[in-house]
Amino acid sequence: MFKIKNKIEFDAAHYLSGYDGKCANIHGHRYKLIVTICSKNLQSEGHSRGMVEDFSKIKDVLREVETFFDHKLLIEDNDDGRRASGTLKSLPNGFDVVMMPFRPTCEELSRYIFNMLRGKGLNVSEVELFETPNNSCVYSVDS
C-alpha cells in the first residue's frame, strides 16, 4: 500500500454555541491539516505515471481549503450562532464569518474537510486535523 501525505496550516477562530467551559468564548487556533491518500497501485499512464497522485494537484486543492478557512470565524448556523454573527458584523472592521451547518468542533471540521476534498476529486483516505499541537481528530474512510 502506498500512502502519500500533504500538510497545510491555517488560522481560524470558532464559536461553540451551547458549550459550557473556558472554550465557550470565541477563540482561535493554528490548525494543522494532514491529508493522506492511499493506493495499492500507482497510476499507469499520463503525466502522473508512477504516482499515487500528483503532489501539485493535492497542493492546489489544499490551497482552496486554506483560503476557505484561513482567518475566518466559524460559527454554527443556528439561532445562537446567527445572533453572534450579527453582532460581530456590526463592529467597525467587520469579521469574515463562515456559517457552518454544524457546531465547528475539530471532529466535525475533520469530517467536513474530508468530504470537501473528496468532492474536489482527491481520493483521500484520511485527514488529521490538529486544533492544538497536542490535540487532533482523525477522520478516515473507515470512520
Secondary structure, 3 states (H helix, E strand, C coil): CEEEEEEEEEEEEEECCCCCCHHHCCEEEEEEEEEEEEECCCCCCCCCCCCCCCHHHHHHHHHHHHHHHCCEEEEECCHHHHHHHHHHHCCCCCCCEEEECCCCCHHHHHHHHHHHHHHCCCCEEEEEEEEECCEEEEEECCC
